[in-house]
Amino acid sequence: MQIREECIIEDISYRHPVFSAPTRKLQSDMYSINESGSRVKLAGSYFHSRKMGPDIIGSHESAFDSGSAAAESVLRSASSGRQ
């Protein structure tokens, strides 16, 4: 199948992030950032997957798991009366 140039809105190149050694060292503390009293919770593929371990960063699984962890933190805060 030939792609017609007039049908292309934008051509974007994507790639998975490459994490440095210092970033990898921070993974053990990454999830503690959402346990502060802040109402702002962070999530994304730069968090590692809690179930799959610190080697799984920069993936869809780590992004999903960090979103789940952030939601769990919001629920804990709400149930304890903290806002």
C-alpha positions, -999 to 999 in steps of 0.1 A, spaced: 0 0 0 14 34 -10 10 62 15 0 95 -1 21 124 11 -10 147 13 -25 124 39 4 127 63 -2 154 89 31 150 107 59 124 108 73 120 143 102 97 153 97 81 188 121 60 209 122 47 244 141 67 269 176 58 279 182 60 317 215 70 332 232 52 361 222 80 386 186 77 375 186 40 380 200 45 415 170 67 424 145 40 414 145 25 450 132 59 463 110 69 434 77 58 448 82 76 481 77 109 463 40 103 463 38 96 500 44 132 510 15 153 522 13 169 488 -20 167 468 1 164 436 10 128 427 34 119 400 33 89 375 50 80 343 73 55 326 103 70 345 90 51 375 99 14 376 73 -14 377 69 -24 414 59 -60 404 85 -64 377 114 -47 396 137 -17 390 149 -30 356 115 -23 341 116 14 336 106 34 305 79 9 296 41 8 293 40 -15 323 60 9 345 38 39 334 6 19 342 19 7 375 30 41 386 -4 55 378 -20 28 399 4 36 428 -4 73 425 -42 66 426 -36 43 457 -18 72 474 -47 95 467 -71 69 482 -50 65 513 -49 102 518 -86 105 513 -94 77 537 -71 91 564 -87 125 562 -56 142 548 -61 167 520 
